[in-house]
Structures are given as C-alpha cells and as structure tokens.
Amino acid sequence: MKQKNQCLSAPARKPAETYYPVFLDLRNKEVIVVGGGNVAERKIFSLLKAGASVTVISPLITKKLEKELGRGRITHIPREYRKGDLKRAFLVVSATDSSPMNERVSREAPCPVNVVDTPHLCSFIVPSVVHRNPLTLAISTSGISPALAKTIRKELESLYGPEFSRYLNSVRKLRAAAMKEIAENGKREGFLKAIASQRIARTLREKGYRAAMDIADRLFKQAKKA
C-alpha cells in the first residue's frame, strides 16, 4: 500500500516579499536533505535537534554525518538525487554546490522546499535563531539581508541570556501550581501576567535568575492568600 504524502503544500516558485512566520513540529516527520557537505551538515544537525527523521541523499557525506549514520540518527542514500526521491517527504532542504541540481530539487519537490541561500528557489526560508529553550527567537529580513539578521540575532543573544531559559523552566512549574492552587480566574491571570512582566525581564538581565524567582515566589504566595 502506498504511503500517503505528508507534505504541507506545493511550493511557491516566486520569491516572496513577505513570509508567514511559523514554528513547525518536525518530530518523526520525514525530512530529506539533498547534499552531504558542510552546509548540509549544519542544516541536518538543526533538523535532528527538532526531532526530524532525516534522510540524506548524496554520494559523499562529512565525517560528522558518518558518525550520525553509525549511531542510527540519519539515513544515507549514497548517490545523486533522482526524480521520485522526494515523494514521501514532509519537508525538503537542498544544500548542494550545483545550481542545476538545486533548481531541479526545487522544481520537483512536492512539498515545502528550502534551497540554501537561494530565496527565489524556496517556498520557505529559515530564519536566524536565538535558542534559549524553551524560548526561541526567530529573525528574518525576508531573504534581503541574512547578514543583518545575524547582527540582530547577536544583539538579542546579549539581551536574552541563559537566565531566561532557566526562568522559563521554573515558570512552567509555577504555572502548573497556579492552575491548581489559585482558583479565581482573575487572580490567576493577574499572577501569570506579573511573572511575565517587564519588571521580571529587567530583573533577569540586571540581577539574574535567583532575584527574578524571589519575586515570582513572593507573587505566588500573595496570589494564593488574596
């Protein structure tokens, strides 16, 4: 029985002036990467981090990718791309050093496709990203200036340091506790807004995680008593 195509939609063939920002859940989704060099390697590691099931089509792959293959984390088809290779893909990334090959992959992909550094062949582009899990900040200039997007990313990295990651993981627990222990909707909503305020963000930057959590814990106790 043929597997049903999991693709989102057929790709656009003209460069977009504006893009619809979206975060995709790629867990266990089939993503095909055409190309096995250093650029493809970077894309593959990002995809693996997102939980994608990655198949690499390339005669050769980097040593790092060979290690991932040995660990069973990727599938490798050791040959050039052929028509029909993409029929079960949810997402496609083309990262070869051959313009004709990249154009062919873009044309034949039956689902969203990204051709690295070639916006006019893409139906989606990948933003510059700041990871402070679970916080993710994505920056895009719609393909006009990736260099400026990188500059902005560096600024955001300094504004949102690792303390934001630690704080958000604590907020996850506080929110769950608030849902159970603060019965009145208005008070609960007020508490959740207070622990996500500009005051908290400023405290995280200036005084760090512990100072921000002291405020959040105090607000929680006050909300329960009120």
Secondary structure, 3 states (H helix, E strand, C coil): CCCCCCCCCCCCCCCCCCCCCCCCCCCCCEEEEECCCHHHHHHHHHHHHCCCEEEEECCCCCHHHHHHHHCCCEEEECCCCCCCCCCCCCEEEECCCCHHHHHHHHHHCCCCEEECCCHHHCCCCCCEEEEECCEEEEECCCCCCHHHHHHHHHHHHHHCCHHHHHHHHHHHHHHHHHHHHCCCHHHHHHHHHHCCCHHHHHHHHHCCHHHHHHHHHHHHHHHHHC
